[in-house]
Amino acid sequence: MATKQAQKGGQIDLGQLPVPQLQELKTQLDRELEHLTTSFQSLRTAQSKFRDCINSISQGVNPGTADKPLLVPLTSSLYVPGRLTSSTHVLIDIGTGFFVEKTVEDATDFYNRKVKDLQDSLKDLEGVINGKANNVRMVEEVIRVKVLSAQEQSQKEGAGS
């Protein structure tokens, strides 16, 4: 009956499930919650990198920095000497190794949109994570109640004999 309700999009009565099934459900919910939390952190990290890009453009690309030596990152730990050839245009990474030349204003606008898009995604994902966490708490509570009820029942049976 519970599976038919689940297929129809209805709610499953947790009180009707046996403890082993509830524990299995809790394990599954814990895995989903862990995956969602990892995704949340990844999005947060990406958002931080885009903010760093905005900061780098605003602080590092101006007429005063043109033709001055600087270090260009090739990887996260390898930098090579270089020079800024333009104080009005930059190359930005638009993903999967593709770079596009944009004006400083367009590049800043691009990264601001990315930050906003990620903020919206983070807000949505936070709601999903909170819902999953509530589901885990509900399942834990039902397990606790069932275990306590089973203990009380066994104590009554032991006292009655």
Secondary structure by P-SEA (a helix, b strand, c coil): caaaaaaaccccccccccaaaaaaaaaaaaaaaaaaaaaaaaaaaaaaaaaaaaaaaacccccccccbbbbbbccccbbbbbbbccccbbbbbccccbbbbbcaaaaaaaaaaaaaaaaaaaaaaaaaaaaaaaaaaaaaaaaaaaaaaaaaaaaaaaaac
